[in-house]
Amino acid sequence: MPSKFLSRVMLATLVAAALPIPVAIARDTDGVRYADIPADAYAVVAQVRAKPGKEDALRAITLPLVAQVRAEPNNLLYFLQESRESPGHFIFTEIFASLADFEAHNRTPHVQSWFARLPELADGGVTVIRMGILGNTASGR
């Protein structure tokens, strides 16, 4: 016989499963759907770590990048994440329409300004891993 707690969890799960989920929860209505990302899109995963004691300062100059980069014409996806275990360790997941668009992104004034502040705030600069897109129906891979 299930416990009261387990019964409540099971009931909540069943109720949640029966409710319609708005599409807005599944994706940003202005965003790109996975199937719409072209096979030749250019993806990177980048990371930067704050110097000890500079976590808040690095976060303060990094957060504004989210809106600025997402507003770039050929940015398809841009996520900024921070490690829960190591505050000040930031991971960027980025997808641009092409390599040229990624290179143009790196030349924008907001990104150049951010790069200029890194020597004082970051431990070792930015590490970038250039990625290919797999498992996408548009890519056929």
Secondary structure in CASP SS format (residue, H / E / C, confidence):
PFRMAT SS
TARGET T0000
AUTHOR 0000-0000-0000
METHOD secondary structure of the structure
MODEL  1
M C 1.00
P C 1.00
S C 1.00
K H 1.00
F H 1.00
L H 1.00
S H 1.00
R H 1.00
V H 1.00
M H 1.00
L H 1.00
A H 1.00
T H 1.00
L H 1.00
V H 1.00
A H 1.00
A H 1.00
A H 1.00
L C 1.00
P C 1.00
I C 1.00
P C 1.00
V H 1.00
A H 1.00
I H 1.00
A H 1.00
R C 1.00
D C 1.00
T C 1.00
D C 1.00
G C 1.00
V C 1.00
R C 1.00
Y H 1.00
A H 1.00
D H 1.00
I C 1.00
P C 1.00
A C 1.00
D C 1.00
A C 1.00
Y E 1.00
A E 1.00
V E 1.00
V E 1.00
A E 1.00
Q E 1.00
V E 1.00
R E 1.00
A E 1.00
K C 1.00
P C 1.00
G C 1.00
K C 1.00
E H 1.00
D H 1.00
A H 1.00
L H 1.00
R H 1.00
A H 1.00
I H 1.00
T H 1.00
L H 1.00
P H 1.00
L H 1.00
V H 1.00
A H 1.00
Q H 1.00
V H 1.00
R H 1.00
A C 1.00
E C 1.00
P C 1.00
N C 1.00
N E 1.00
L E 1.00
L E 1.00
Y E 1.00
F E 1.00
L E 1.00
Q E 1.00
E E 1.00
S C 1.00
R C 1.00
E C 1.00
S C 1.00
P C 1.00
G C 1.00
H E 1.00
F E 1.00
I E 1.00
F E 1.00
T E 1.00
E E 1.00
I E 1.00
F E 1.00
A C 1.00
S C 1.00
L H 1.00
A H 1.00
D H 1.00
F H 1.00
E H 1.00
A H 1.00
H H 1.00
N H 1.00
R H 1.00
T C 1.00
P H 1.00
H H 1.00
V H 1.00
Q H 1.00
S H 1.00
W H 1.00
F H 1.00
A H 1.00
R H 1.00
L H 1.00
P H 1.00
E H 1.00
L H 1.00
A E 1.00
D E 1.00
G E 1.00
G E 1.00
V E 1.00
T E 1.00
V E 1.00
I E 1.00
R E 1.00
M E 1.00
G C 1.00
I C 1.00
L C 1.00
G C 1.00
N C 1.00
T C 1.00
A C 1.00
S C 1.00
G C 1.00
R C 1.00
END
